[in-house]
Amino acid sequence: MTQQQPDDLIWRTAWAWVRREHERDAFDEAARIDMVAWLRADPAHRTAYDKAARLWLLAGLVPPTIDVEAWKKTQGKPTPTDDA
């Protein structure tokens, strides 16, 4: 059995915080306080969190600002502004 490297644990924790932060229902003021305490505990925590947050954005995991299902239903259908 292999032991976990400290960097792996820091990365997994940072990724968990980023995911949790974007799940608005699961991220209340108490969670924010816990996250800030974790970030301040070690500079490596902040570095890993920043990388995880960038990865989240680059991967397109930001919640959509439009109703994707409604948009899919309108594809190929004329809109009121289309000239038919």
C-alpha positions, 0 to 999 in steps of 0.5 A, spaced: 500 500 500 502 506 498 502 512 502 499 519 500 504 524 498 502 531 502 501 535 496 496 530 493 492 531 500 493 538 499 491 538 492 485 534 493 483 538 499 483 544 495 479 541 489 474 539 494 473 546 497 473 549 490 467 544 488 464 545 495 464 553 494 461 552 487 455 548 490 452 554 493 447 550 497 453 547 501 457 553 502 454 557 507 458 562 512 461 556 516 464 553 510 467 560 508 470 561 515 473 553 515 476 554 508 479 561 509 482 558 516 485 552 511 487 557 506 491 561 511 494 555 515 499 554 509 502 558 503 501 551 499 494 551 501 493 557 497 497 555 491 493 549 490 486 552 491 488 558 486 490 552 481 484 548 482 480 554 481 483 556 475 482 549 473 475 549 474 474 555 470 478 552 464 474 546 464 468 550 463 465 547 470 462 554 471 454 554 472 451 556 465 447 563 466 442 560 461 437 555 462 441 550 457 435 545 457 430 551 454 436 553 449 436 546 447 429 546 445 429 552 441 435 549 436 433 549 429 426 553 431 425 560 428 425 566 434 421 572 433 427 576 431 428 571 425 426 573 418 422 568 415 
